Amino acid sequence: MEIRGFSLASLGLCAGTTILIMAGAAWAAEPQPWQLGLQPPAGSIAEKATSLHNLLLVIISAISIFVLALLVYTCVRFRQTANPNPSKTSHNAVIEVLWTVIPVLILVVIAVPSFRLLYYMDKTKDTEMVIKITGNQWYWNYDYPDEQLTFDSYIIDESELEPGQRRLLEVDYPMVVPAGTRIKLLVTGNDVMHSFFVPSLAVQTYSIIGRVNETWIDVPEGTNTYYGQCNQICGVNHAYMPIVVKALEKDEYKAWLAEAKKEFASVETPVDTMLNKTILASAN
């Protein structure tokens, strides 16, 4: 009875721990202590990228084990004591055909899902809204051109963090998006090169001055927060340039948008208006 009770208690503890871990992953997509593997994927792009990653992991592991087995076999089978008179064979037609055909087949297996993902990521025209992102030393600017709304996003200093907030990952104003929406991101820069990188959304796009790079994300349904960082070394404060994408249900997003327009309504000059129209036209 004691053993059975211990087993049930252990099972309950494991189940509770699993639920807490899954709940934590649902609340916020962020790096975890001693994490193995990728962050839980959020959105179709991240799911496809994770599937490709898992496929490649299986393939490279199988290749590594096969090569190791060949090395061990060669060292044992053809060691000097077992072969005092080495073979004079110069070539083997079967082996040469195999080591040409098999790698080609492996590359084809890798290429098919890779190109499928690349073309899927290029479907930026099938989006429902646009956000322009500008990288600066060392903060991000988010511009919602359709809403005439723009604001800067700075890291929260460690001394100002509140209980429960994450060191080096929290910002004063996150990029807020409606959940269940396909969003086009126009990424540019004002100074040196930066990189807009959110692992759980599988988005990484360079921020380059004088150039607009475009990509898209489809944020899943539900309220959630996704964390990222600039991963292009951009200067002394490169490590203090986090990214926070906060997804809200559509009704909550409308309420946020109404308040944000009061606080962050952009006042554009004619030059700014013309520039934004040009960028949007080129992106469409």
Protein Blocks (a to p, Z undefined) as FASTA:
>chain_A
ZZmmmmmmmmmmmmmmmmmmmmmmmmpgcddehiacjdddedjklmmmmmmmmmmmmmmm
mmmmmmmmmmmmmmmmmgmklmmbacfbfbdfklmmmmmmmmmmmmmmmmmmmmmmmmmm
mmmmlccbdcdddddddddddddfknopadddddddfklpcehiaehkacfbdcdddehi
acddddddfbbcdddddfklopacdddehiacdddddddedjdddddddfbdfbjklmmm
ccddddddfklmmmmmmmmmmmmoccddfklmmmmmmmmmmmZZ
